[in-house]
């Protein structure tokens, strides 16, 4: 399973200015639309600012995982003042199969970090697998 949940606050520049340059909303909407057919994703205004929210749980990472993570990178290029987090759990990743990873977008750069709040998945969120009746699978 490949599970992800994230958000991005959209900003055209990291500079603290009164008259921020306008967002390139058409380009950002096109990036969101690329995922719309197989993801929970939206671009919407709230309180005068724009945000992207996303989430999904396809059976396998496939190309979907790369597309979701790449969305952060592309938004960082189009709107370098944007910031946000994407939490990812990929139980088939041999390096991180028992943990969430966090992708952080800040100042146009995406970095990957270990998650300490939901990881390790076993035993933090789930019990270890046990066969029905407690019998050993080797019997």
N, C-alpha and C positions, 0 to 999 in steps of 0.2 A: 504494500500500500504506500502511496505517496500522498501525504496530507500537508496542506499549506494554508496559512491564514496570515493576512497582512494588510497594511494600510500605508498610504503615502500622502503627506501634506504637500500640495503643489505650490512652488514658489519659483518665479522666473530667475531670481538672483539671490545669492546669500548676503548681499549687501543690505544694510539697514538704511533704507531710503524711504522718504515719504511717498514718492511717485514711482513705485515699482513698475518696471516695464511689463507690458501685458503678457500673459501666458500664451503660448502657442497652442491654444486649445484644440484646434483642428488636428494637429499632429498628435497630440496626446490622446484625443478621442480615437484616432486611427489605431494607435497602439492598444488601447483598451478593446476596440472592436476585434482585433486579431484573436483575443482570448474569449470573446463573448460566447462563442459556440460551444465551448466545453469547460467553462469556469463560472463561478459566481464572481462577477466583477462589475463594478460601476464607477463612473466618474460623475460626481455631483457637487454642486455648490452648497455650502453650509456657512451661514453667518458671514457672507461676503468673501469666502475663500473656497478653493476647490480641493477635493480629496478623491483619491482612488481607494476603494476597499475591494479585497479579493479573498477568495477561499475556494478550496476544492479538495477532493479526495479520490482521484482516479485509482484504479486497481494497481497500476504500475507507473513508474516515473516516465518511461518512454521519452519522447521528445517534449512532452507536456512540461516536465520539470524544468528543462532548460529554457523553455519559452517564458515560463512564469518568472524565473530568476532573471532572465535577460530583460524583462519588462522594467525592472528597477534600473538596470544600466542605461536603457534607452531613455527613460524618463529623466535620469540624471544628466544625460546629454542635452535633451530638449529644454529642460528646466533645472539648471544646476543649483538652484537654491532649495530644491525639494528635499524632504527628509522623510524617512519612514522605516518600518521594520517588516520583515517577512519571516515567519516561523515555519520551518519545514521539518517534517518527519518522513524519512524514507527507510522503511524496515528492511529493504534489500541492499542498502548501502553497506558494504563490508567494513568500512571505517567507522560508520556512525549509525549502525542498525538499531541501536538501543537508546538513541538520543535525538532530541530536537537540535536543529542548527538554526541560527538567527542570521539573516542577511540584513545588514544595515546600510541604508542609503543616506548619505550626508555630504553636502557640498559636491555633488556630482559623482561621488565615488561609492562603489558597493564593496563592503567587506563582509567576511564570513566569521561568525563567532560561535563558541560553544554556548549552549543554553544550560543554565543551572537551576531554573525554576521548575521545569517539567522533565528533566533528565536526571538520572537514567529512567527510561520509560518503565522498565521493570527494576526495582519495585516501586518507584515513585507513583506511577499511574495505574499499573496493572500488576497482578500476581503472576508469578512464573507459571508456565503451562504445566498442568498436571493431568495425567490420563484419568478418565472416568473410573471411579472406584479406587483410585490411588495406586493401581498396579503399575509396576515398572514396565516401560515399553520394551525392555529386553526380555521379558518373560515369554 
